[in-house]
Amino acid sequence: MKKLKLIIPLVALVLFSCDNYLDINENPNQATESNVNPKLTLSAAQTASYVPLVRRMNELGSVFMNQWGPNVNSFTGGYSEEFGITMSNKFYEDIWTTVYRSTYEYSRIINYPSADYDHHKAIAKIMKSFYFQYLVDIYGDIPYSQAHLGVNNPFPAYDDDQAIYRDLIVQLDSAIDMINNAPSTTTAVGSEDVMLGGDMGTWIKFANTLKLRILLRQATKAETDAATATYLTSQFAVLDNNFIDRNITINPGYSNAKDSQQNPWIGLMWELKLSATGARVERNTYRFRKASAYIANELNTSADPRRSRLFTTTSGNVVGVVQGSATAPANISSFGPGLMIEHSQDGYVMLLAEGLLLQAEAAHRGYISGDPQILFDSAIQASCDMLGVSAANASGYITNINGIDGKGYAASTDKIEAIMYQKSIALCSINGLESWIEYTRTGYINNIPMPLGATSPTGQKPLRLMYPTSELASNSANVPTVTVNQSFTTAPFWK
């Protein structure tokens, strides 16, 4: 019998704007007075803002980094825009909308008229900075100082991206100060903090690690720009090297009680209920997304023990599809057991592995103290631990990889290249956006092939997204002009 292929448009496959858990249901451009205090709204803000991070932002980066491909054996037409790199104002425009909408509640918490919630406000400052960094990384100049003012300013001006980055550091310093010097009347944070459960010491570590990431994003520019180099030197001189020592997770009580309460990653991939035989029921969104041939080759040739945790394997190896090809092996690998656990599994906002690799880069560049080799190896260990790789397999891989140029620290001529490679593997299918941004910043990993049939004025991936149609329609007087060609040639200020 001839195999029937399902023709499902990409927009129907992703369904990323639907069914957000604890949807705030607030228009980000309509600020209203409310007597709902920060204790009652923090969990909603945290859960809503995580959804675009693990869904659309993750997908954009994972496809651009050539880690995902479509199941061409069962579907047609998938990822045609991504593979053709047909940039437009509609390309992934929902990232803009969902991130601005979800961060609106953080602004409301920060502006709540009472000093009795300084710890809640500090958390909101940290999380708002986390997501606004990504908005700058994706778009460059954005509404920032006038964002979320609603009817008081329905047409917010666009702030300079470098100025925003500088202020994010100020906001994080302010958050740390609010934690350390809150008045005695400050309400304690508890279970409403669905990320860290009110552990304010870890919130300080997270803020410091986020500062580290913001500063390092500018390190490549500092190599040729004296003003940036001076700024980074001054900031690193006062940076508290008190960084995260655990994965920063989120779990507001994910469960299989109903679709809207599942972990948002799992909710995309699995049906809520098991089959009559007790097996998982896969959604088309899971069946469609497969490993790419590029990532399969990288994981297999280095004998990376994480490959069987990140993807399903055949005879111990990942099987991938070439991006842009209409044909593929019959058994293309799907997401593996390290990523697909259960409906109630934790979400990951920042991995310990990422934090350690940030420290390895900063130590290598001389910005902070520490042994970059130890930090590098510890990051790989943390990644293996998170994915469920055995201690023996992790140790063997760390020893072996350090003898491979471009992948292990010891043998690599360019240490930054090795750090970026390991970061891309640690974040694979967890935070693909971060990998793409780091690729854009550093130019590594430089062996990532373009999809078959891709059209690009530079022969490379785009450096940014274009401003969405919603902004062109509603804020036309302020939105900067970015042409298709400019999305490939103009990057945020740190490039």
N, C-alpha and C positions, 0 to 999 in steps of 0.2 A: 504494500500500500504506500502510495506517495505521502511523504511527511507534509503535514499541513503547517504552514507558518502563520503565526499570529501577527497581524499588522496593527501595531499599537503606537499611536503618536507619542513622542517623548513627553509632551505635557500631560498626557493621560497616565503615562507610566509613573512619573515622579510623585504626583499628588502631594507635593511637599507643603502646600499652604493649607491643608485640611486637617481638622481634628486635632488642634493643638491642645495638649493637656493643660488644664487650668487656664484656658484662654482668658486674658485680661478683659477682652471686649471693650477696649478703650481706643478712641481715635487719638493718635499721637499728636495731631494738630489741634486738639481741643482740650486745653487744660481747664479743669473745673475745680472749684473748691470742694473739699471732701473732709469728713471727719473720720475717715478710715485711717487708723494710725499705722506706722511702719511695721509693727509686729504682725498686723493682719495681712499685709500685702507683700512682705518679703518673699515668701515661698512662691507666690504667683509670678513675681518678677523673675526669680531665678529659673523656674521651670519653663516659662515662656521664652526666655532669651536663649536657652540651651537648644531649643528645637531647630532653629535655622543653622546653628553651628554644626550639629551632627548630621543634618540632612543636606540641605542645598549647598551650604558652604563646603562641607566635606566632599560632596559629589563633584562640585566644580574643580576643586583642587585635585581630587583623585583621578579625574579624567585628564586634566591638563598635565598631571605628572605621569601619565601613561601607566597607571596602576590598575585601572578598570577598563573593561571592554564590554561590548554587548554580546548577548547570547544569539549569535547570528544563525544558529541552527534552529531556533524556534521563533525568532522575532525579526522583523525587517524595519528599517527606518530609524533605528535607535541611535542617538548621539550624532545625528547628521550635522547639526549645527556646531557641536563641539569639535568634531573631527574635521569639518570644513573650515573651522575657525571663522564662521560668518558673524563677525561682531556687529551688534546693532544696539539700539536703545532698549530693545526688548530682551536681550540676551541676559538671562539670570537676573532680571530686574526685580524679582520677588525678594532677593537678598536685601536690597535697600529697604523695601517696605517692611519686611518682617523684623529686621534688626532695629529700625527706628521705632516701630510700634512696640517692640518688647522692651526697649530701653527707656521708654517713656515713664514706666512705673518707677524706675530707679531715680529719675529726676524728681518725681513726686515725693519719694522717700527722703531724698536729700533736702528738699525744700519744705518739708513738714515743719510747721512753726512750733517746735519744742526742742529744748536741749535734752529732754529726757530720753531721747532715742539716738544718742550719738554713736553708739556701736552699730545700730541698724543703718544709720546714715553712712558710717564708714564702709560697711559692706557694700552699700549701694554705690559709693564712689569708686570702690575697687572694681566692681562688676561693670559699671558704666564705662570706666576707663578701658577695661578688657575688650569690650565690644566696639568702642569708638576707635581704638587702635586699628581694629580690622576694617572699619569703614574707611579710614584714611589709607590703609594699605591697599584696599581694593579700588578706591575712587580718587584719592588725592584730596583736593579741597572739598570740604563738605560743610553743611550747616552745623555749627557746634555751639558757639556762645549764644546764639539765638534759637537753638533747637528746643523743641518741646514747650514753646511759649504759647502755643495755641492761638486763641483769638486776639491775644495781646500782640502777636506778631505772626500773622499767617503766611508771610513771605520772608522767611529767614535768610539773612545774608550768608554767603559762603566764606568760611574762615580759611586762612592759609594753612596748608597741611603741616608745614614745619612748626608754625605757631601752636597748632593743636597738639602736636607731639610734645612740645615743651610744656604745655599746660597739663597734659596727662601726668607728667612727673610731679607737677605741683599738686594735683588732685590726690595722687597716691601718697605723697608726703603728708598732705592734710588728713587723709584717712588714717594713716599710722598714728599721727598726733592725736586724733580724736579717740583712737583706741587706748592710747597710753595715758591720756589726760582727760578722760571723760569725767564729768561731775558725778558726785556721789549719788545723785538722783537718777542716773542713767539706768534705763530698763535693761536687764540682762537679756541677752540673746539666747534662745533655746532651740527647741525642735522646729520652730518656724524657719530656721536656717537649714534648708534641705541639702546644703552642700557640706558644711563643716560642723553643724550642730552647735553653733555658738562658741567654737574653739577660737577665741580671738588671737591667741598666739599664732595659730596656723594662718589666720587671715593676714597677720603681719608678714609672715613668711611668703605667702602668696603675693602680697603687694610688692615685696622686695624682688621676687622673681619676675613679676610683670614689669617692674622698673628695669630689671636687667634685660629683658627682651626688648623693651622699647629703646633702650640705649644701644644695644647691639645691632638693632635694625639699622642704625646709622653708622656702624663701624666701617663698612665698605666705603661709604662716602668720605669718612674721615681720613682715609688713606690718601686722598688727593685734595681735600678741602680743609684748609687750616682752621677756619672758624669752627667747623664741626669737630675737628680734633681737639680744639681747646675746650669746647663745651663738654665733650665726653670725658676729658681728663678731669675737669672740675666736678662732674657728676659722680664719676667712679670714686673720686677721692672721699666722698661723703656717703657712698652707698653702703648700707649695712649688709654684710655678707651673711645674712640670716635667711636662707632660701628654703624652699619646700623640701621636706624629707618624706613625702608620701604623694600618691596620686591625688589630685584634687577632683573629687567625684561629686555627683549629684544624684539624689534619689529621694523624691518627695513621697515615696510609697508606691512606686511602680508595681503593678500587679496585672493579673489576667482577669480582673473583675469585669472590665469592659475595655473596648478599644482605646478610649481616650486616656486610660490609666496605665497603658503599657509604656515601658521604656520606648521613647520615640524612634529609636533606631530599630528595635525589634518590631515595633508596631508597623513599620514599613514592610518588613520582610516576612513575617509570619501571621497567619490568621490567629484569631484569639483562642479558638478552641482546637483541641486535638482531633485527629480523625477517629473513626470507630475502632481502629486498632491501636490507638494511643500514640500515633506518630504525629510529628509536626506537619502542619498544612502550610505549604509555601505559597506566598503571594506571588503574582507576576513580577512585582518589583524585586523580589529576591531571585526569581528564575532568570530575569533579564540581565542582572549585573554579574559579570564574571571577571576573572583575573585576565589581565592583558598578557600578551606574549612577552613584553618587555620585563614586567615584574616577575613573571615566572622564571625567565632566564636568570635574572639577578639573584633570586632566592635559591634556585637550583644549583647554579654553578659555584656559589659560595657555600653550599651545603648548610644553609641557614636553618637552624632547627625551628625557627619561628614559622617556616613556610607551612607546616602542617597545622598550625594554629590559626594563621591568617586566612588560609584557603584550604579547601578540600584537596586531596592529592590522589594521584594514580601511581602506583608502584613507588610511593615515597616522594614524588615530584609534583609540583604545580603545573597544570596545563593551561596555557593561555591562548587568547585570540589576538591577532594583529589588529590594532586599531585602524579602522577604515576598510578592512578586508570583508568580503562577503562570504568567505568560507572559513572554517575553523575545524579543529579536531572534534570528534564526537563527544568527548568527555571534558569539556572546559570546566575548570575549577570554579566553585562557588565560594562564598565566604565561609570560613572555617570555624571550628569550635571555640577558638579563643575570642572570637567576636560575637558569635551566636550562642548564647548560653541559656537564657530564660527570659520570660517577659518582665521579671522584676529586677533584672541585672542593673548595676550602677551605670550611670553615664559618666563620661570622662571629659572634664573641662580643661585640665592641663595635666599631662603625665609627668611623673617624677623623672622619667627618661628624658623628656624635653628639658626640664629644669637642669639636669646634670649636664646635658650637652651644651646648654647655654653657658654654664659655668666653665665647661671645658674650652669653649671658644674664648670666653673672657680671660681665662687664665693663659691660654696660648698667646693672646694678643697683649698680655701684660697688664690688663686692666684690674684684675683681682689676683689674690694669692691662691695657691693650690696647685696640685700636680695635674696637668691636663690629661695625661695618660690614665691616671687613676679615675678621674672624673668620667672620662670616655668609656672605660671598661665598666664602671659602675652603672652608667646609663644603659649599656647593652644588657647588663644583668637585670636592671629594673624593668626593661622592656620584656625580657624573657619571663621574669616573675609575673608580670601583669598578664601575659598571654598564656601562662600555664606550662612553660617549658621546664623540663626537669633540670635540677641543679647540675647534674653531670653533663647534659647536652649543652647547657648554657656555658659552662666553664670550658668545654672543649671548643666551642665556637669562638669564644673570646680569645683563646690562645691561637687558634688557626687564623682568624680574621686579621690579627695584628701583623701577619706576614704578607698581606695583600695590599698593594698600592691602591689608594683611592677608596678603600673600604675599612682598613684598619689603621689606627693612629700611628703605630710604631713604624710601619713600612711606607707610609704615605709621604711623598715629596711635599705635597700640599696638605697640611693638616686640616684646613678648613674644608677641603673637599671630602675628607673622610668623615668629618663631623656632620656635614650636610647629608652624606649618604646614609649614615646611621640614623639621622633624624627622620629621613624620608621613610625608612623601614619601620622605625618605632611608631610613627604616626600613621602608617598605612591603614586606610579605611577608618581611622579614628578622628583625625583632623587633617584631611588632605589639603585644606586651604592653607594652613601654616606651612606645609611643605612647598606649595606653589609659591608663596610669598618669599620664602627663603631662597628658592630657586631663582626667582626674579632678582632678589637682592644680590646674590653671590655669583650667579651664572652656573652654579653646580646643582644637580649633577649634569654634566654636559654631554652625556651619551644618550640622553632620552630622545628617541626618534619621534619625528612628527608623524601624525596619522597619514595613511595613504590618502592621496587626493586633497590634502590640506592646501589651502591658499592663504598665504601670508605675505604682506609687502616686505617683511624683513627676513622671511624664512624661519622665523622663530615664533614662540608662543607670545600672546599679547602680554603687555606689562600692567594692564589695568582694565577695568570694565568701563563702559560708557554710562553716562548718567541715564537713569530710567525715564521712560515715557511719562510716568506720573509727575516727575519733576519738570519736564519740559512743558507739560500742560498746566501745572498748578503754580509753578514758581519760575516762570520763563524769564522774568526780569533779572533774576539772580544766578540762575544755573549757568555755569561756564560752558562754552562750546568745546566739544571734543569730537573730532571726526573719527571715522573708522581707522584711518591711517595713524592718527595720533594715539589710538589705544595700543598700537604696537610700538610707538616711538617715544611717547612721553610717559614717565612713571611718576610715582610719588617722589617727594623731594629726596628721600634717602637713597635713591638709585644712583 
